């Protein structure tokens, strides 16, 4: 009996020595488990995507529109073709031109074109003044056209206003007023807003004020319509 009693006591002591360590280990494991549970779950942060702002119609097309429709501005420079010069070919300039010589070709000037020489070709400028010139070709002006004495033009004339004192063989289309001086000779039709024919001017062709504010056809049609009532 003494042997078994001693063995039982030894076993009880061994168990008591082992239990605290297991309990401590269990507590440590439990603490780690609690910490793992308590720690918040960190979700991945999604990057913030800025909304894409589409440019407006004006921002896209207005600059292109301005670049397409804006015309270059004439510079304050005047070139001269002297009387001894003969040019075969087209001429273009952003400035003005005094043409005293002879040109066979088209002349395109952004500024004022003064002609006292000869041109065989079309002419275009902001303003055109011809004095003692010989021109065979179309004459176009964004402003006024002045055909001086001893000037002969064989070709149509287009302008916003005109003063004719020379000879023109061709139609004259003027959006504004036209003045035919006493020495003017016109062989062609005239279209204008208003016309002044000085005594001595000679016209062979039709003269129409089709750009006038009053339309004669509509005026008389209205009178006829009211008369019937």
C-alpha positions as CSV (number, residue, x, y, z in Angstrom):
1,X,0.0,0.0,0.0
2,X,2.8,2.4,0.7
3,X,4.2,1.8,-2.7
4,X,0.9,2.6,-4.4
5,X,0.3,5.6,-2.2
6,X,3.7,7.1,-3.1
7,X,3.1,6.4,-6.8
8,X,-0.2,8.2,-6.7
9,X,1.3,11.2,-5.0
10,X,4.1,11.4,-7.6
11,X,1.6,11.2,-10.4
12,X,-0.5,14.0,-8.8
13,X,2.5,16.2,-8.4
14,X,3.6,15.6,-12.0
15,X,0.1,16.5,-13.2
16,X,0.1,19.7,-11.2
17,X,3.5,20.7,-12.6
18,X,2.3,20.1,-16.1
19,X,-1.1,21.9,-15.9
20,X,0.1,25.5,-15.3
21,X,2.3,25.3,-18.4
22,X,-0.6,24.1,-20.5
23,X,-2.9,26.6,-19.0
24,X,-0.4,29.4,-19.7
25,X,0.0,28.1,-23.2
26,X,-3.7,28.0,-23.7
27,X,-4.0,31.5,-22.4
28,X,-1.3,32.7,-24.9
29,X,-3.0,31.0,-27.7
30,X,-6.4,32.4,-26.7
31,X,-4.8,35.9,-26.4
32,X,-3.3,35.6,-29.9
33,X,-6.7,34.4,-31.2
34,X,-8.5,37.3,-29.6
35,X,-6.0,39.8,-31.1
36,X,-6.4,38.3,-34.5
37,X,-10.2,38.6,-34.2
38,X,-10.1,42.1,-32.7
39,X,-7.8,43.6,-35.3
40,X,-9.9,45.4,-38.0
41,X,-10.0,44.0,-41.5
42,X,-8.3,46.5,-43.8
43,X,-10.0,46.6,-47.1
44,X,-8.0,47.6,-50.2
45,X,-8.4,51.2,-51.1
46,X,-9.7,51.7,-54.7
47,X,-8.1,54.5,-56.6
48,X,-10.3,57.6,-57.2
49,X,-10.9,58.0,-60.9
50,X,-11.6,61.6,-62.0
51,X,-14.5,61.9,-64.4
52,X,-13.5,62.6,-68.0
53,X,-14.8,66.0,-69.1
54,X,-15.6,66.1,-72.8
55,X,-14.7,69.4,-74.5
56,X,-17.6,71.4,-75.7
57,X,-18.4,72.0,-79.4
58,X,-17.2,75.6,-79.2
59,X,-13.8,74.6,-77.7
60,X,-13.2,72.0,-80.5
61,X,-14.6,73.7,-83.6
62,X,-14.5,77.4,-83.0
63,X,-10.7,77.7,-83.2
64,X,-10.8,75.7,-86.5
65,X,-13.6,77.7,-87.8
66,X,-11.8,81.0,-87.1
67,X,-8.6,79.6,-88.7
68,X,-10.6,78.6,-91.8
69,X,-12.7,81.7,-92.3
70,X,-10.4,84.5,-91.2
71,X,-8.8,86.1,-94.1
72,X,-5.2,87.5,-94.0
73,X,-5.0,91.2,-93.4
74,X,-3.2,93.4,-95.9
75,X,0.1,94.8,-94.8
76,X,1.2,98.4,-95.2
77,X,3.7,97.9,-98.0
78,X,3.6,99.0,-101.6
79,X,5.5,97.3,-104.4
80,X,6.1,98.8,-107.8
81,X,6.4,97.3,-111.2
82,X,8.2,99.9,-113.2
83,X,7.5,100.8,-116.8
84,X,10.5,98.9,-118.2
85,X,9.4,95.6,-116.5
86,X,7.7,92.8,-118.4
87,X,6.3,90.0,-116.3
88,X,5.0,86.8,-117.7
89,X,3.2,85.0,-114.8
90,X,0.8,85.5,-111.9
91,X,1.5,88.1,-109.2
92,X,0.2,88.0,-105.6
93,X,1.0,90.3,-102.7
94,X,-0.3,90.9,-99.2
95,X,0.4,94.6,-99.6
96,X,-0.5,97.2,-102.3
97,X,0.9,97.4,-105.9
98,X,1.6,100.2,-108.3
99,X,1.6,98.5,-111.7
100,X,3.3,100.7,-114.4
101,X,4.8,98.0,-116.6
102,X,3.3,95.1,-118.5
103,X,2.0,91.9,-116.9
104,X,0.7,88.8,-118.7
105,X,-1.0,86.8,-115.9
106,X,-3.4,87.2,-113.0
107,X,-2.9,89.8,-110.4
108,X,-4.1,89.2,-106.8
109,X,-3.5,91.9,-104.3
110,X,-4.8,92.2,-100.7
111,X,-4.3,95.9,-100.6
112,X,-4.8,98.6,-103.2
113,X,-4.0,98.1,-106.9
114,X,-3.1,101.1,-109.0
115,X,-2.7,100.4,-112.7
116,X,-1.2,102.7,-115.3
117,X,0.3,99.9,-117.4
118,X,-1.1,96.9,-119.2
119,X,-2.6,93.7,-117.8
120,X,-3.6,90.6,-119.8
121,X,-5.3,88.6,-117.1
122,X,-7.7,88.8,-114.2
123,X,-7.2,91.4,-111.5
124,X,-8.4,91.3,-107.9
125,X,-7.7,93.7,-105.0
126,X,-9.3,95.5,-102.1
127,X,-9.5,98.6,-104.2
128,X,-8.6,99.1,-107.9
129,X,-7.7,102.4,-109.6
130,X,-6.9,102.5,-113.3
131,X,-5.6,105.6,-115.1
132,X,-4.5,105.3,-118.7
133,X,-4.4,101.6,-118.4
134,X,-5.1,98.8,-120.8
135,X,-6.7,95.7,-119.2
136,X,-7.9,92.5,-120.8
137,X,-9.5,90.4,-118.2
138,X,-11.9,90.4,-115.3
139,X,-11.7,93.1,-112.7
140,X,-12.8,92.3,-109.1
141,X,-12.7,94.6,-106.2
142,X,-13.8,94.1,-102.6
143,X,-14.4,97.9,-102.4
144,X,-14.4,100.5,-105.1
145,X,-13.3,100.6,-108.7
146,X,-12.2,103.8,-110.5
147,X,-11.7,103.7,-114.2
148,X,-10.0,106.9,-115.2
149,X,-9.9,108.7,-118.5
150,X,-8.0,106.9,-121.4
151,X,-8.4,103.6,-119.6
152,X,-9.8,100.7,-121.7
153,X,-11.1,97.5,-120.0
154,X,-12.2,94.5,-122.0
155,X,-13.8,92.3,-119.3
156,X,-16.4,92.3,-116.6
157,X,-16.2,94.5,-113.5
158,X,-17.3,93.5,-110.0
159,X,-17.2,95.9,-107.1
160,X,-19.2,97.5,-104.3
161,X,-19.0,100.9,-105.9
162,X,-17.6,102.3,-109.2
163,X,-16.8,105.5,-111.0
164,X,-16.3,105.0,-114.8
165,X,-14.7,107.7,-116.9
166,X,-13.0,105.4,-119.4
167,X,-14.2,102.7,-121.8
168,X,-15.5,99.3,-120.7
169,X,-16.5,96.4,-122.9
170,X,-18.2,94.0,-120.5
171,X,-20.8,93.8,-117.9
172,X,-20.6,95.9,-114.7
173,X,-22.0,94.4,-111.5
174,X,-21.9,96.8,-108.6
175,X,-23.6,96.2,-105.3
176,X,-23.7,99.9,-104.4
177,X,-23.7,103.1,-106.5
178,X,-22.1,103.6,-109.9
179,X,-21.3,106.9,-111.6
180,X,-20.8,107.2,-115.3
181,X,-18.8,110.3,-116.1
182,X,-19.2,112.4,-119.2
183,X,-16.3,110.5,-121.0
184,X,-17.6,107.0,-120.1
185,X,-18.3,104.5,-122.8
186,X,-19.9,101.2,-121.7
187,X,-20.7,98.4,-124.0
188,X,-22.5,95.9,-121.7
189,X,-25.1,95.5,-119.1
190,X,-25.0,97.4,-115.8
191,X,-26.3,96.1,-112.4
192,X,-26.2,98.4,-109.4
193,X,-28.1,99.7,-106.4
194,X,-28.1,103.3,-107.9
195,X,-26.8,104.8,-111.1
196,X,-25.8,108.3,-112.0
197,X,-25.3,109.0,-115.7
198,X,-23.7,112.3,-116.5
199,X,-24.4,114.1,-119.7
200,X,-22.2,112.8,-122.5
201,X,-21.8,109.2,-121.2
202,X,-22.6,106.5,-123.8
203,X,-24.2,103.1,-122.8
204,X,-25.0,100.2,-125.1
205,X,-26.7,97.6,-122.9
206,X,-29.3,97.2,-120.2
207,X,-29.2,99.2,-117.0
208,X,-30.8,97.6,-113.9
209,X,-31.0,98.8,-110.4
210,X,-31.6,95.3,-109.2
211,X,-29.8,95.9,-105.8
212,X,-32.1,98.8,-104.9
213,X,-34.2,98.7,-101.8
214,X,-37.4,99.0,-103.9
215,X,-38.2,96.2,-106.3
216,X,-40.2,97.8,-109.2
217,X,-41.8,94.5,-110.1
218,X,-43.1,93.9,-106.6
219,X,-44.2,97.5,-106.3
220,X,-46.4,97.5,-109.4
221,X,-47.7,94.0,-108.6
222,X,-48.8,95.3,-105.3
223,X,-50.5,98.3,-106.9
224,X,-52.3,96.0,-109.4
225,X,-53.4,93.7,-106.6
226,X,-54.8,96.6,-104.5
227,X,-56.5,98.1,-107.5
228,X,-58.5,94.9,-108.1
229,X,-59.8,95.1,-104.6
